[in-house]
Structures are given as structure tokens and as C-alpha cells.
Amino acid sequence: MHRSLLAPVVLTLLACGDSSTTTDHGATEPGTTDASSTGAGTSGGADSTSGDTPTTSGSGDEGSTGAPLAGYDDPGLWLCHPDKPVDQDQCLSADLDMTELLADGTMMLVEHTVAQDPAFDCFYVYPTVDIRLTPGQTENFDDIAQEIDPLLNQAARFTGMCRMFAPLYHQVTIGTFGSDQAEALLDAAYQDVLAAFTSYLEHHADDRPLVIIGHSQGTYLTTRLVQEVVEPDPGLRGRLLAALLIGGSVSVPPGELVGGSFASIPLCQDPGELGCVIAYRTFAADFPPDPGTQAPDIMGNDVACTNPTALGGPAAHARGAVFATFSHQELVFPSFDFGPAVDTPFVLMRDFFALGCQSDSDGLGFLAASAAPEMGDMRANPVDFANPLFAPGFLGLHVLDFNLAMLDLLEIVAAKADAAGL
């Protein structure tokens, strides 16, 4: 079935979930007033196997919080972990090579290289991939194909500079948002993430610098993790290179850089600034958020927007957008067809898209994306901004939050590592 025919089905499917439930942490999960805030991941991928990933116990009843994942000291409960054999580590074993589409119409191979003995760590929590409409949580991990999509699109490429820690967790289903069980189920999901992070701190962190990465539901959970664990601990906060809390509801008072979601951790304004937050939600510049679409985690605040192409600056060309050529959830997470000549799982387009922070009709910040090829550029825009999946009152470009700015995010983290002397 063609993607354009699938989109209305997706709209019907996801619109049945409502993310307006507010938890006792004052957050609307995770940044919009409708189902777009669940942000069910991104396209991605490579073929996945279950490997030694365990089945977790749980009642299996709809709405159950399941059994908490115990034993995060076991690398089997992680998608990516330094103690996993390379062939079972979903980051290290993945093919992340890219075909770069050049402005003159030619192509070249860009190979991914894993860092040897990296000097800092990354801790990543993936977005919503469980799109069941009934309230509940992911109860087992017999099939991790859905988790692989966002992992490879968003996190795995950071293995070029850091050790990646990416836990499995009992995330909530898309149907949980807006239900009377949302608070309890989201808290149960957070307890898994907290347990995983605690295991990391106790057995692997030492005094190593750290980058925390999340998207959508993963950003909701990592935002709470930073609020409750990182920010109150001077030593841990001092090791934080940056937190990439993308596609969520991180907020600041209007015109301020700090004082909203976090009491003392600011939004990043310079690539060399340490211990700060990168946060934004992406919409097409020609299709800005509809009125009422966005919702900061604290009423009256602005939705945070840090432009990854020019921190603290105006719109600029994205250094490189990275798109997957296939997906495990094509119904929701579109892959992109670049033709038979492309035989890598990812495609790279440098200096094609422009990204910059703007305000919507409600005065709330968002990252505006547009195709901005230079004169004579022979490349075509692979992203149909008019696709109903990207509708401004629905998801916007939420599922592409990382993809459009991937090389910029990598460069920001590399700059912060350099500033820390790593």
C-alpha cells in the first residue's frame, strides 16, 4: 500500500490516543495536547533479532503495570551496553553506513566508524513504539524490531564518540495517554529507566562524563531523571556534557534560558557550553503548529527551542540530514525511497534543509524546517511536508526530529566533549 493511502489510517489510529493527561510531576506527556505528543518513534533500521533479549514477566492484563524489570546489571535487558557481545549489541552490530547524495547528482559512500575506547558515555531512552490503543505497557521483548527503528535513527550513530547505554523498559502504549491509568503506568515506566540508570551509575559510570538522550516518551522520562537524579547531585551534574531532550515538553519562562523544567540547568546557547539542554520539536516552516497543538510542561511557560544548526542563532542549513531507507513500522514511521542505486540502510543529505526556531500562533517555540537547496542543487526533497502524517495539528515532523539535524547533533556533542578536554 502506498504511503499516501496509509496516512489517513495512521491519523485514525493515533488520534484515538490523547496525551493531555497531566502527571503529578506537572508534565503533559510529552509536549502537545493531542496524540502527537506520544511521538511513536522514528523510521529506521536494520533487521533485528531477539538474541538473548529476555521475556519479562507481567500479568498481561490491559492496563497492568507489569512486573518491574529487575536486574539491569544483566546486559540482556539492554539494547546497547558495553558488556554485551558486539554481535548482540544492537548499536555496535548495526550497519550504519550511509549513501551521501551530493548536490551535483552523484553519490558517495560514508562509512560509520565506532569509537575505540571512547572517553564519555551516552544514556538513551527511546520513544513510544508500542502503538496499541488500549492502556498498558510493553510486557515482553521477544520481538524488538519496533525498538530498533528509533535506536538506529536516533542513538546508534553516537557510538562514533561514546559508549552507548540503551535500556529496554516497560514503556506505556500510545493508548495510555489520556486514560485514567496514565499517571501510574508512566511512573512504572520511569521506575524501569531509573533502575537502569542506577545500575549504570553503580557499575559503569565511575567519574566519566555523560550525555543523556531521549525522544518523546523517552524525553518525558529522561526529563524526570535529570530533574530528580542529575540536577540535585553536584558531582553528577558536573559530569553532564549535555542532555538532548528532544520532541518533548521542556519549557522555560518566556524569554529565559532557565527556570522552567529545570531550576538551574539552562538551554544550550553555545557548542562549547557544558551541562546544558538541547530541546525542540520540529514542524515544517510552511505548516507551523495549529493553535493549541503544543503544550509546555508548565502552563504559562514557553516550549523550549534550541536551534541545533546554530545554538542561540538564526536559521541555518542543517549540516546533514540522515534518513532510513526502510522501517519496521512503515504504517507510522515512514522510510524513504531513493531508488535502486542506494544500497545502504541510510542516506545522507548535507546542506539541503534549513532549521531555525520560530514561534507559533500561541507564542510557543518550535523548530521550523524547510527545504533550502542552493542554486544548481540537483537533489529532490524526499520529505513530503504535506503528508497527513506530518500535519501541523497532528505530529508535525516529530518523527524526524533527530533525522533532520543528525549531523548537527553529533557535532554539538563532539564540541562539548572537546570543551571538556576529552
Sequence and secondary structure as in RCSB ss.txt:
>XXXX:A:sequence
MHRSLLAPVVLTLLACGDSSTTTDHGATEPGTTDASSTGAGTSGGADSTSGDTPTTSGSGDEGSTGAPLAGYDDP
GLWLCHPDKPVDQDQCLSADLDMTELLADGTMMLVEHTVAQDPAFDCFYVYPTVDIRLTPGQTENFDDIAQEIDP
LLNQAARFTGMCRMFAPLYHQVTIGTFGSDQAEALLDAAYQDVLAAFTSYLEHHADDRPLVIIGHSQGTYLTTRL
VQEVVEPDPGLRGRLLAALLIGGSVSVPPGELVGGSFASIPLCQDPGELGCVIAYRTFAADFPPDPGTQAPDIMG
NDVACTNPTALGGPAAHARGAVFATFSHQELVFPSFDFGPAVDTPFVLMRDFFALGCQSDSDGLGFLAASAAPEM
GDMRANPVDFANPLFAPGFLGLHVLDFNLAMLDLLEIVAAKADAAGL
>XXXX:A:secstr
  HHHHHHHHHHHHHT     B TTS BTTSBSSGGGG            TT         TT        TTSG
GGEEE TTS GGG TTTSS   EEEE TTS EEEE     SS SSEEEEE       SSS B    S  HHHHHH
IIIIIGGGGGTSEEEEE    B GGGTTSTTHHHHHHHHHHHHHHHHHHHHHHT TT  EEEEEETHHHHHHHHH
IIIIITT HHHHHHEEEEEEESS  EE TT SSSSSSSS  B  STT  SEEE   EEETTS   TT B  SSTT
SEE    TTSTTS  EE S EEEES  S TTTS      TT  SSEEEE S EEEEEEE TTS EEEEEEE   T
T        TTSGGG TTTTTTGGGTTGGGHHHHHHHHHHHHHHTT 
